[in-house]
Amino acid sequence: MALGRNISVSEASRPKLPRHAKLKFDETRQVWVILAPERVLAPDEIAVEVLQLCDGVRSVSAMIEQLAAKYAAPREAIATDVVAMLQDLADKGFLTEAREKTS
């Protein structure tokens, strides 16, 4: 594992953007981008939709259910694509996982 903060994405994961990264709409280019220190990533339309669901509350499984219903697509196909995409973003440092709050 290259970086200690990388996560292993599963359907139980509750991914979110790390504090240093922001998903925002670039008005000039008319595209969504993830802004991180010294890096910009322009995800495609589907990735943006998935990233907007990454709130640290919703599980990957819940995201998959929502997208499968919205697109009337087989859950298995959506699950494979969503987990692979989120894992790729996590490997690049653009996603982290919500941790349970300890009192």
Secondary structure, DSSP 8 states (H G I E B T S, - for coil): ---TT-----TT--EE--TT-EEEEETTTTEEEEEETTEEE---HHHHHHHHH-BSSS-HHHHHHHHHHHHT--HHHHHHHHHHHHHHHHHTTS-EE------
